[in-house]
């Protein structure tokens, strides 16, 4: 007599206890909560990343538009990116100037299919001049003794001059 010895029938073994079902439900809820938390974290990371700057993307630089519009496009992109979020600390200014320098290097290396050879040469020459100024601003910002507001103002002026030059370059 197996039942009297404490053995269970196969049918009884398959039945889940309320405790097992509760554990399974808690596991599902925990997994769902973890998934939602991960999704929110990923969304937050992407939504708080620094705004993209058109010069950083070779695809954006190769935009299919007439040369007259291209200068305005590049100038507007620079102005909007630079002035959208002013750096408050020395490290933020250095990071922003570094991004500007990298983007300018990308602009120099780009093919610019919408430009004539002469227009491309003019653009690259101007961009190399801005790159020299950006490097000077970076060097100045890196010195702890430098006046950060002065470096920021000089950097802002470089951006304004670059924007104006781009808008006049092909128009």
N, CA, C and O of each residue as an XYZ file, in Angstrom:
684
protein
N       0.846     -1.159      0.000
C       0.000      0.000      0.000
C       0.896      1.228      0.000
O       1.406      1.657      1.035
N       1.067      1.764     -1.164
C       2.000      2.874     -1.338
C       1.498      4.157     -0.726
O       2.289      4.950     -0.216
N       0.204      4.377     -0.765
C      -0.311      5.629     -0.232
C      -0.117      5.705      1.269
O       0.086      6.787      1.820
N      -0.178      4.591      1.916
C       0.006      4.623      3.358
C       1.453      4.874      3.736
O       1.729      5.282      4.865
N       2.390      4.640      2.816
C       3.799      4.881      3.092
C       4.234      6.309      2.731
O       5.413      6.647      2.845
N       3.303      7.124      2.306
C       3.623      8.516      1.988
C       3.968      8.733      0.530
O       4.310      9.853      0.153
N       3.894      7.720     -0.295
C       4.184      7.883     -1.715
C       3.026      8.607     -2.380
O       1.881      8.482     -1.946
N       3.313      9.347     -3.407
C       2.255     10.061     -4.113
C       2.071      9.460     -5.486
O       2.998      8.907     -6.076
N       0.886      9.578     -5.968
C       0.595      9.058     -7.298
C       1.150     10.026     -8.332
O       1.378     11.194     -8.017
N       1.372      9.567     -9.561
C       1.886     10.460    -10.598
C       0.965     11.645    -10.826
O       1.449     12.737    -11.123
N      -0.326     11.474    -10.701
C      -1.285     12.564    -10.888
C      -1.103     13.625     -9.811
O      -1.157     14.821    -10.098
N      -0.896     13.206     -8.615
C      -0.719     14.140     -7.509
C       0.597     14.898     -7.641
O       0.684     16.062     -7.249
N       1.610     14.255     -8.185
C       2.909     14.901     -8.338
C       2.847     16.044     -9.335
O       3.583     17.022     -9.204
N       1.966     15.933    -10.342
C       1.855     16.974    -11.360
C       1.090     18.191    -10.867
O       1.268     19.279    -11.415
N       0.288     18.056     -9.904
C      -0.464     19.194     -9.394
C       0.490     20.132     -8.658
O       1.301     19.704     -7.837
N       0.371     21.411     -8.972
C       1.260     22.402     -8.378
C       0.665     22.898     -7.073
O      -0.547     23.067     -6.935
N       1.530     23.116     -6.151
C       1.059     23.664     -4.888
C       0.835     25.160     -5.072
O       1.433     25.758     -5.967
N       0.001     25.775     -4.261
C      -0.205     27.226     -4.353
C       1.107     27.992     -4.189
O       1.286     29.052     -4.789
N       2.004     27.471     -3.399
C       3.287     28.128     -3.168
C       4.131     28.137     -4.450
O       4.765     29.147     -4.757
N       4.147     27.040     -5.194
C       4.903     26.955     -6.442
C       4.334     27.913     -7.478
O       5.089     28.592     -8.173
N       3.026     27.975     -7.587
C       2.398     28.888     -8.538
C       2.662     30.341     -8.148
O       2.865     31.182     -9.024
N       2.662     30.642     -6.886
C       2.956     31.992     -6.420
C       4.411     32.351     -6.746
O       4.688     33.475     -7.166
N       5.322     31.428     -6.561
C       6.732     31.661     -6.880
C       6.914     31.933     -8.368
O       7.672     32.818     -8.764
N       6.208     31.160     -9.180
C       6.298     31.360    -10.624
C       5.746     32.742    -11.003
O       6.340     33.432    -11.831
N       4.643     33.144    -10.422
C       4.046     34.452    -10.705
C       4.990     35.573    -10.272
O       5.149     36.564    -10.983
N       5.607     35.415     -9.120
C       6.557     36.422     -8.639
C       7.751     36.506     -9.588
O       8.243     37.600     -9.864
N       8.216     35.380    -10.082
C       9.337     35.365    -11.032
C       8.983     36.108    -12.314
O       9.793     36.875    -12.834
N       7.770     35.882    -12.825
C       7.332     36.571    -14.037
C       7.237     38.077    -13.804
O       7.665     38.866    -14.647
N       6.688     38.467    -12.681
C       6.565     39.896    -12.369
C       7.954     40.523    -12.238
O       8.184     41.628    -12.730
N       8.872     39.830    -11.583
C      10.233     40.344    -11.421
C      10.928     40.468    -12.777
O      11.619     41.455    -13.028
N      10.752     39.480    -13.648
C      11.360     39.529    -14.980
C      10.787     40.688    -15.796
O      11.522     41.389    -16.492
N       9.491     40.880    -15.708
C       8.844     41.979    -16.422
C       9.345     43.325    -15.900
O       9.634     44.231    -16.682
N       9.444     43.452    -14.584
C       9.931     44.701    -13.986
C      11.375     44.977    -14.413
O      11.727     46.116    -14.721
N      12.206     43.939    -14.430
C      13.600     44.109    -14.848
C      13.676     44.533    -16.315
O      14.492     45.381    -16.678
N      12.834     43.948    -17.148
C      12.813     44.308    -18.570
C      12.390     45.761    -18.757
O      12.992     46.490    -19.545
N      11.367     46.175    -18.040
C      10.908     47.561    -18.134
C      11.980     48.528    -17.646
O      12.198     49.578    -18.249
N      12.643     48.172    -16.560
C      13.707     49.013    -16.028
C      14.846     49.143    -17.041
O      15.381     50.234    -17.239
N      15.212     48.041    -17.673
C      16.263     48.080    -18.693
C      15.835     48.948    -19.871
O      16.633     49.735    -20.381
N      14.591     48.814    -20.306
C      14.094     49.611    -21.431
C      14.112     51.097    -21.096
O      14.511     51.916    -21.925
N      13.686     51.449    -19.895
C      13.694     52.854    -19.475
C      15.133     53.366    -19.409
O      15.408     54.493    -19.822
N      16.042     52.557    -18.900
C      17.443     52.959    -18.822
C      18.050     53.199    -20.191
O      18.770     54.178    -20.388
N      17.769     52.325    -21.130
C      18.288     52.483    -22.489
C      17.690     53.725    -23.139
O      18.406     54.505    -23.766
N      16.392     53.909    -22.992
C      15.742     55.092    -23.568
C      16.343     56.365    -22.976
O      16.623     57.320    -23.701
N      16.539     56.375    -21.665
C      17.096     57.549    -20.999
C      18.509     57.832    -21.495
O      18.872     58.989    -21.707
N      19.308     56.783    -21.682
C      20.675     56.967    -22.146
C      20.677     57.607    -23.527
O      21.431     58.548    -23.774
N      19.840     57.103    -24.430
C      19.790     57.657    -25.776
C      19.200     59.062    -25.798
O      19.631     59.890    -26.601
N      18.238     59.348    -24.949
C      17.588     60.655    -24.982
C      18.435     61.740    -24.332
O      18.181     62.923    -24.560
N      19.436     61.377    -23.525
C      20.263     62.387    -22.871
C      21.639     62.522    -23.505
O      22.470     63.288    -23.017
N      21.889     61.799    -24.572
C      23.167     61.935    -25.252
C      23.254     63.320    -25.883
O      22.235     63.917    -26.230
N      24.475     63.824    -26.029
C      24.613     65.146    -26.626
C      24.006     65.187    -28.021
O      24.032     64.206    -28.764
N      23.467     66.337    -28.350
C      22.844     66.511    -29.658
C      23.865     66.228    -30.756
O      25.034     66.599    -30.653
N      23.406     65.580    -31.782
C      24.268     65.263    -32.909
C      24.618     66.538    -33.670
O      23.828     67.480    -33.737
N      25.785     66.542    -34.224
C      26.277     67.681    -34.979
C      26.480     67.211    -36.415
O      27.222     66.258    -36.654
N      25.834     67.862    -37.365
C      25.822     67.409    -38.759
C      27.223     67.232    -39.336
O      27.428     66.348    -40.169
N      28.175     68.029    -38.928
C      29.515     67.906    -39.483
C      30.189     66.602    -39.064
O      31.157     66.182    -39.698
N      29.700     65.964    -38.022
C      30.320     64.726    -37.543
C      29.966     63.527    -38.412
O      30.577     62.467    -38.279
N      29.003     63.679    -39.287
C      28.530     62.565    -40.096
C      28.875     62.782    -41.566
O      28.377     63.725    -42.182
N      29.718     61.926    -42.134
C      30.022     62.065    -43.563
C      28.767     62.010    -44.438
O      28.722     62.632    -45.499
N      27.750     61.267    -43.994
C      26.506     61.185    -44.763
C      25.796     62.542    -44.785
O      25.251     62.938    -45.815
N      25.800     63.248    -43.666
C      25.164     64.568    -43.617
C      25.928     65.573    -44.460
O      25.338     66.444    -45.100
N      27.235     65.444    -44.453
C      28.063     66.361    -45.230
C      27.839     66.134    -46.725
O      27.956     67.065    -47.522
N      27.523     64.918    -47.097
C      27.293     64.597    -48.507
C      25.847     64.858    -48.920
O      25.387     64.325    -49.929
N      25.138     65.662    -48.159
C      23.728     65.945    -48.443
C      23.558     66.411    -49.886
O      24.354     67.195    -50.402
N      22.518     65.918    -50.512
C      22.251     66.232    -51.911
C      21.496     67.556    -51.996
O      20.273     67.602    -51.864
N      22.249     68.628    -52.217
C      21.643     69.961    -52.332
C      22.582     70.849    -53.136
O      23.777     70.568    -53.230
N      22.051     71.911    -53.710
C      22.902     72.835    -54.475
C      23.939     73.505    -53.569
O      23.725     73.657    -52.367
N      25.046     73.894    -54.158
C      26.129     74.523    -53.400
C      25.646     75.751    -52.640
O      26.092     75.998    -51.519
N      24.731     76.530    -53.240
C      24.232     77.744    -52.583
C      23.548     77.409    -51.254
O      23.681     78.144    -50.276
N      22.824     76.306    -51.231
C      22.129     75.885    -50.008
C      23.073     75.180    -49.040
O      22.857     75.193    -47.829
N      24.111     74.570    -49.580
C      25.039     73.777    -48.773
C      25.768     74.640    -47.743
O      25.920     74.231    -46.592
N      26.214     75.814    -48.140
C      26.882     76.712    -47.198
C      25.966     77.109    -46.058
O      26.379     77.127    -44.899
N      24.711     77.430    -46.390
C      23.730     77.757    -45.340
C      23.483     76.560    -44.437
O      23.389     76.704    -43.218
N      23.377     75.380    -45.035
C      23.152     74.147    -44.271
C      24.282     73.924    -43.264
O      24.030     73.660    -42.088
N      25.518     74.031    -43.730
C      26.661     73.821    -42.837
C      26.733     74.901    -41.762
O      26.981     74.602    -40.594
N      26.517     76.153    -42.154
C      26.556     77.255    -41.189
C      25.461     77.150    -40.144
O      25.706     77.329    -38.952
N      24.247     76.856    -40.602
C      23.125     76.707    -39.662
C      23.359     75.544    -38.703
O      23.069     75.645    -37.511
N      23.884     74.437    -39.232
C      24.142     73.262    -38.386
C      25.157     73.597    -37.298
O      24.985     73.210    -36.142
N      26.205     74.311    -37.666
C      27.226     74.705    -36.690
C      26.638     75.627    -35.628
O      26.799     75.391    -34.431
N      25.957     76.675    -36.075
C      25.386     77.649    -35.130
C      24.394     76.983    -34.178
O      24.463     77.191    -32.966
N      23.481     76.191    -34.716
C      22.469     75.542    -33.873
C      23.108     74.592    -32.868
O      22.709     74.559    -31.705
N      24.097     73.819    -33.309
C      24.740     72.873    -32.395
C      25.534     73.615    -31.315
O      25.403     73.317    -30.128
N      26.345     74.571    -31.726
C      27.231     75.241    -30.771
C      26.449     76.014    -29.711
O      26.770     75.933    -28.525
N      25.440     76.752    -30.121
C      24.726     77.610    -29.189
C      23.544     76.924    -28.509
O      22.874     77.539    -27.680
N      23.276     75.669    -28.841
C      22.146     74.963    -28.222
C      22.407     74.632    -26.759
O      21.467     74.523    -25.972
N      23.657     74.475    -26.392
C      23.980     74.064    -25.027
C      25.360     74.603    -24.676
O      26.374     73.979    -24.987
N      25.396     75.740    -24.040
C      26.671     76.361    -23.705
C      27.376     75.613    -22.571
O      26.768     75.335    -21.537
N      28.644     75.293    -22.762
C      29.402     74.614    -21.709
C      29.591     75.524    -20.498
O      29.852     76.719    -20.632
N      29.453     74.934    -19.321
C      29.573     75.720    -18.094
C      30.905     75.509    -17.383
O      31.380     76.398    -16.676
N      31.502     74.353    -17.566
C      32.768     74.071    -16.884
C      33.903     73.998    -17.910
O      33.672     73.917    -19.117
N      35.113     74.028    -17.401
C      36.297     73.918    -18.255
C      36.272     72.594    -19.025
O      36.539     72.568    -20.227
N      35.953     71.505    -18.337
C      35.914     70.196    -18.995
C      34.851     70.144    -20.090
O      35.074     69.550    -21.146
N      33.694     70.764    -19.843
C      32.632     70.787    -20.854
C      33.064     71.595    -22.077
O      32.786     71.203    -23.210
N      33.744     72.721    -21.851
C      34.211     73.543    -22.967
C      35.268     72.786    -23.768
O      35.251     72.807    -24.999
N      36.172     72.130    -23.080
C      37.204     71.351    -23.772
C      36.562     70.230    -24.590
O      36.959     69.987    -25.730
N      35.578     69.554    -24.016
C      34.893     68.475    -24.740
C      34.178     69.020    -25.975
O      34.204     68.398    -27.037
N      33.546     70.168    -25.834
C      32.804     70.761    -26.959
C      33.768     71.218    -28.055
O      33.512     70.998    -29.239
N      34.861     71.845    -27.667
C      35.858     72.265    -28.652
C      36.494     71.058    -29.345
O      36.793     71.105    -30.538
N      36.695     69.991    -28.596
C      37.250     68.766    -29.185
C      36.298     68.193    -30.226
O      36.727     67.757    -31.294
N      35.006     68.194    -29.915
C      34.008     67.727    -30.900
C      34.011     68.620    -32.130
O      33.921     68.130    -33.256
N      34.114     69.916    -31.925
C      34.154     70.865    -33.037
C      35.380     70.577    -33.903
O      35.288     70.555    -35.131
N      36.521     70.357    -33.262
C      37.752     70.065    -34.006
C      37.603     68.787    -34.829
O      37.959     68.756    -36.007
N      37.076     67.737    -34.205
C      36.882     66.465    -34.908
C      35.919     66.631    -36.080
O      36.143     66.084    -37.160
N      34.852     67.384    -35.861
C      33.877     67.615    -36.928
C      34.501     68.422    -38.065
O      34.218     68.167    -39.236
N      35.335     69.379    -37.729
C      36.001     70.183    -38.751
C      36.958     69.304    -39.564
O      37.067     69.465    -40.779
N      37.642     68.385    -38.899
C      38.518     67.447    -39.607
C      37.704     66.563    -40.552
O      38.145     66.262    -41.661
N      36.520     66.149    -40.110
C      35.633     65.361    -40.968
C      35.213     66.186    -42.180
O      35.162     65.674    -43.298
N      34.919     67.445    -41.959
C      34.527     68.341    -43.051
C      35.679     68.507    -44.046
O      35.457     68.518    -45.256
N      36.887     68.633    -43.546
C      38.062     68.779    -44.415
C      38.257     67.527    -45.268
O      38.583     67.626    -46.451
N      38.061     66.364    -44.678
C      38.289     65.097    -45.381
C      37.159     64.693    -46.327
O      37.342     63.805    -47.159
N      36.002     65.327    -46.211
C      34.835     64.933    -47.018
C      35.025     65.315    -48.487
O      35.794     66.219    -48.813
N      34.312     64.610    -49.361
C      34.413     64.849    -50.803
C      33.603     66.058    -51.273
O      34.000     66.726    -52.228
N      32.491     66.346    -50.629
C      31.612     67.463    -50.997
C      31.231     67.407    -52.482
O      31.617     68.280    -53.259
N      30.479     66.385    -52.866
C      30.146     66.208    -54.292
C      29.331     67.354    -54.884
O      29.287     67.513    -56.104
N      28.693     68.142    -54.047
C      27.880     69.249    -54.551
C      28.705     70.493    -54.882
O      28.169     71.476    -55.394
N      30.000     70.453    -54.591
C      30.857     71.619    -54.813
C      31.782     71.403    -56.006
O      32.152     70.278    -56.339
N      32.140     72.513    -56.632
C      33.173     72.453    -57.667
C      34.516     72.277    -56.959
O      34.602     72.415    -55.739
N      35.552     71.976    -57.719
C      36.886     71.806    -57.130
C      37.340     73.094    -56.445
O      37.928     73.053    -55.364
N      37.065     74.240    -57.077
C      37.450     75.526    -56.492
C      36.681     75.787    -55.194
O      37.269     76.234    -54.209
N      35.379     75.514    -55.184
C      34.571     75.713    -53.976
C      35.059     74.807    -52.846
O      35.138     75.231    -51.693
N      35.382     73.567    -53.182
C      35.872     72.635    -52.164
C      37.193     73.152    -51.587
O      37.396     73.112    -50.373
N      38.079     73.631    -52.440
C      39.362     74.169    -51.980
C      39.145     75.357    -51.043
O      39.806     75.462    -50.010
N      38.222     76.249    -51.401
C      37.911     77.400    -50.541
C      37.380     76.938    -49.184
O      37.779     77.456    -48.141
N      36.482     75.964    -49.211
C      35.908     75.448    -47.962
C      36.983     74.816    -47.081
O      37.038     75.075    -45.879
N      37.828     73.996    -47.677
C      38.881     73.321    -46.908
C      39.865     74.338    -46.336
O      40.301     74.198    -45.193
N      40.218     75.355    -47.112
C      41.133     76.399    -46.629
C      40.535     77.118    -45.422
O      41.207     77.315    -44.410
N      39.274     77.505    -45.539
C      38.611     78.187    -44.414
C      38.534     77.268    -43.196
O      38.777     77.695    -42.068
N      38.197     76.020    -43.436
C      38.063     75.087    -42.316
C      39.411     74.855    -41.626
O      39.462     74.705    -40.405
N      40.479     74.826    -42.384
C      41.817     74.688    -41.775
C      42.133     75.914    -40.907
O      42.749     75.789    -39.849
N      41.710     77.086    -41.360
C      41.903     78.300    -40.552
C      41.103     78.216    -39.250
O      41.599     78.584    -38.186
N      39.858     77.728    -39.343
C      39.043     77.567    -38.130
C      39.664     76.522    -37.213
O      39.634     76.657    -35.990
N      40.221     75.491    -37.811
C      40.862     74.435    -37.026
C      42.031     75.004    -36.222
O      42.238     74.622    -35.070
N      42.784     75.905    -36.821
C      43.884     76.567    -36.113
C      43.347     77.346    -34.912
O      43.920     77.293    -33.824
N      42.245     78.067    -35.116
C      41.638     78.827    -34.017
C      41.080     77.896    -32.941
O      41.233     78.158    -31.748
N      40.439     76.821    -33.361
C      39.885     75.859    -32.396
C      41.005     75.285    -31.540
O      40.866     75.177    -30.322
N      42.119     74.916    -32.177
C      43.255     74.372    -31.425
C      43.813     75.397    -30.442
O      44.227     75.038    -29.340
N      43.826     76.665    -30.832
C      44.275     77.721    -29.913
C      43.307     77.849    -28.736
O      43.736     78.001    -27.593
N      42.004     77.786    -29.015
C      41.009     77.843    -27.934
C      41.172     76.642    -27.003
O      41.075     76.777    -25.783
N      41.417     75.479    -27.580
C      41.620     74.273    -26.759
C      42.846     74.420    -25.867
O      42.799     74.086    -24.683
N      43.931     74.915    -26.426
C      45.151     75.098    -25.635
C      44.907     76.084    -24.500
O      45.339     75.866    -23.369
N      44.212     77.163    -24.815
C      43.917     78.176    -23.801
C      42.986     77.613    -22.722
O      43.199     77.845    -21.532
N      41.970     76.882    -23.137
C      41.016     76.309    -22.175
C      41.678     75.271    -21.280
O      41.231     75.044    -20.156
N      42.731     74.644    -21.767
C      43.418     73.603    -20.992
C      44.271     74.171    -19.868
O      44.621     73.455    -18.930
N      44.608     75.454    -19.958
C      45.389     76.087    -18.892
C      44.449     76.507    -17.772
O      43.510     77.275    -17.982
N      44.717     75.992    -16.587
C      43.861     76.280    -15.427
C      43.793     77.775    -15.117
O      42.793     78.252    -14.579
N      44.842     78.507    -15.450
C      44.884     79.934    -15.126
C      44.097     80.789    -16.119
O      43.864     81.972    -15.868
N      43.691     80.207    -17.230
C      42.976     81.008    -18.236
C      41.568     81.355    -17.760
O      40.948     80.621    -16.990
N      41.094     82.483    -18.239
C      39.748     82.955    -17.909
C      38.758     82.211    -18.807
O      38.711     82.432    -20.017
N      37.977     81.338    -18.198
C      37.064     80.479    -18.946
C      36.031     81.277    -19.732
O      35.710     80.921    -20.866
N      35.510     82.344    -19.149
C      34.502     83.145    -19.860
C      35.113     83.817    -21.090
O      34.438     83.992    -22.105
N      36.374     84.186    -21.000
C      37.054     84.790    -22.145
C      37.271     83.755    -23.253
O      37.067     84.048    -24.432
N      37.681     82.556    -22.871
C      37.882     81.485    -23.857
C      36.551     81.142    -24.526
O      36.487     80.932    -25.737
N      35.505     81.091    -23.730
C      34.173     80.786    -24.275
C      33.745     81.880    -25.253
O      33.220     81.581    -26.326
N      33.964     83.138    -24.890
C      33.587     84.255    -25.764
C      34.381     84.215    -27.075
O      33.826     84.456    -28.147
N      35.673     83.911    -26.987
C      36.496     83.797    -28.198
C      36.022     82.628    -29.064
O      35.987     82.734    -30.290
N      35.662     81.527    -28.430
C      35.152     80.363    -29.163
C      33.831     80.697    -29.839
O      33.603     80.324    -30.989
N      32.969     81.396    -29.126
C      31.685     81.824    -29.702
C      31.917     82.698    -30.931
O      31.220     82.567    -31.937
N      32.895     83.584    -30.841
C      33.191     84.468    -31.971
C      33.715     83.666    -33.165
O      33.381     83.974    -34.309
N      34.521     82.657    -32.912
C      34.997     81.793    -33.999
C      33.822     81.108    -34.687
O      33.782     81.015    -35.914
N      32.870     80.634    -33.899
C      31.684     79.975    -34.462
C      30.857     80.973    -35.274
O      30.390     80.649    -36.365
N      30.677     82.171    -34.750
C      29.909     83.192    -35.495
C      30.588     83.526    -36.831
O      29.928     83.629    -37.865
N      31.908     83.691    -36.790
C      32.653     84.010    -38.014
C      32.582     82.850    -39.011
O      32.422     83.070    -40.212
N      32.699     81.634    -38.520
C      32.619     80.458    -39.397
C      31.233     80.348    -40.018
O      31.097     80.060    -41.207
N      30.215     80.577    -39.211
C      28.835     80.514    -39.708
C      28.618     81.539    -40.816
O      28.058     81.222    -41.865
N      29.063     82.764    -40.575
C      28.895     83.833    -41.565
C      29.666     83.509    -42.843
O      29.153     83.687    -43.948
N      30.892     83.036    -42.685
C      31.710     82.702    -43.856
C      31.070     81.582    -44.673
O      31.061     81.637    -45.903
N      30.542     80.575    -44.000
C      29.888     79.472    -44.712
C      28.666     79.960    -45.481
O      28.425     79.541    -46.613
N      27.910     80.833    -44.864
C      26.691     81.327    -45.512
C      27.009     82.229    -46.707
O      26.180     82.373    -47.606
N      28.187     82.829    -46.729
C      28.578     83.703    -47.834
C      29.447     82.990    -48.872
O      29.638     83.498    -49.977
N      29.966     81.833    -48.526
C      30.960     81.151    -49.351
C      30.450     80.781    -50.737
O      31.151     80.993    -51.726
N      29.260     80.240    -50.825
C      28.772     79.734    -52.111
C      27.567     80.498    -52.636
O      27.012     80.125    -53.669
N      27.153     81.550    -51.958
C      25.929     82.264    -52.318
C      26.091     83.364    -53.260
O      25.113     84.019    -53.619
